[in-house]
Amino acid sequence: MKRKPWYILIIAIALLVGGLRAEPTLAQGETPTPPAEPVKLVFIHHSCGENWLTDGDGDLGRTLSENNYFVSDTNYGWGPDSIGDATDIPEWPQWFTGPESARYTNALYNESGQNSSYTRTISDPGGENRIIMFKSCFPNSNLEGNPNDPPASEPDYSVGGAKYVYNNILAYFGTRPDKLFIVITAPAVQDRTYAQNARAFNEWLVNDWLADYPYHNVAVWDFHNILTHPDNHHRYQDGIIEYTTNHGNGTLYYDSDGDNHPRREGNQKATAEFVPMLNIFYNRWMADAPASPPETEEETPADVPEIEEDMGGESGGNNLAGFAPGGVIADFEAGTNNWEAFWGGGADTTFACSPSQSVAHGGGISLSLEFEITPESWGTCSRSFGGEANFAGTQGISFYYRSSVPGLVFDVDANGGTDENRTSYYHQIEAAPESVDAWVYVELPWEQVLRVEWEENAGTPVDPAQINGIAFGVGTATGESKSGIIWIDDVRLLGVETVESGEELPSEESAPEEVVPEEAASEEVEDSGGSSLCPGSMALGAMTMALAGVVFFRRRS
């Protein structure tokens, strides 16, 4: 949340003793009222979080359910590569920004199981988890260094290193304003050695970390603080948020007979204070949260003029107002929020669609499609334009791609029509051997994007005036599996030759030296988009994208 730069002093003695901080009276809509409809929440934790959730101990799981949250959780051994084991502060980038983060967050967002003992009082409302809570365990309160150390890239557990990690993952949270991320600070320990460091770091998280963050989809709740003394709080009280930290010495008050796991009394205090705060965080976020990743934020900077000129062509004028100059559909520099992953078929099929900072062409970010597709299955990364796009007069689409494996066959698709009368078109590309080490440039004319075989007028080219969605994806036939990564970058419309700035679209002649151009997309897979493939593979590839398009558009309608 963006912290307001002014404060209300509610008790005069706070000026004398310090440690009592209160946010202003809550704005309209920022109330502790639970959600009106069930909201899916997932909690990443280990043993302390398990105790906190458990019926008869912290009772958090049941209490959240009573407040209309459908709770799921992860624990030791959970998820792809047992990523659930990794909850220490230095390990959070593995979840959110690391090379495998797309797989991990995809599994996390779709988790609906229980890994702790708590009562659910409401049914699963369906869809992805919208709230992501995550907490490190108590050893993460042993931070070395000094209380006021600045962020620093350090390998060990330290104040500066912890700040660096949280700044790192905050960049990812900014790409997902459709999710609410709740940081739960690590519980306190009984050892006083690093107690002041832990307290200072957690106060930095609450008071400073989000000071310049422009969205409301991240919040911090100080679990550590409320466990250090009965009179320390992070709660809603009498119309304000009270954050009191000045009692005790920063060590664990609610120990379990010498064990650093908080006992039942501390966990129940935490539940009583946290749940109303979560309701406030949720209502604050919902005041401006998108129901799904925003449609135009990444490709339409505020200072980009709209392109409204008529491009001509038989289908009449176009509408390219939703795109940046030069017909840029996506350069992914602001993330991949407009693109959504869908997959189906085998139960073990996985497909993740996410930003990649490790491999990029024109800037610092590309679109990564990471997949494990079992036989007779599919996955797609899709973008819908709704009824707002009209590509009339444009000649096709261009983009750059790389592949982790040579020879991977992937689809480029266009969809049109309505939910009741969907039209589906596709073209298949086999990844060139050189795409493993260098970017390959593709220009794909619309006349090579053909109607799928089971729809009427099969094999006819797509009419650009009718396109309202595009996608990249992978499908498999009987007995065939595929796994790997395809990276896509700098997706543009062909035929939008210049804009006000005079910028030209990339061409094979002007491509950077490391880029390997394809002379024509159709040369990779010849004869109506796929004679080098077995008919079953071609048909399933097309079916993949068509089915994904139906699901995608219905979900967004």
Helices and strands as residue ranges (DSSP letters): H 14-17, E 20-22, E 39-44, H 47-53, H 60-66, E 69-74, G 80-85, G 89-91, H 92-96, H 101-109, E 131-135, G 138-141, H 159-173, E 180-184, H 195-207, E 218-221, H 223-226, E 233-237, E 240-244, H 264-286, G 325-327, E 328-330, E 340-344, E 350-356, E 366-373, E 378-384, E 396-403, E 409-417, E 422-430, G 433-436, E 440-445, G 446-448, E 450-451, G 464-466, E 467-475, E 482-494, E 516-517, G 521-523, H 535-556
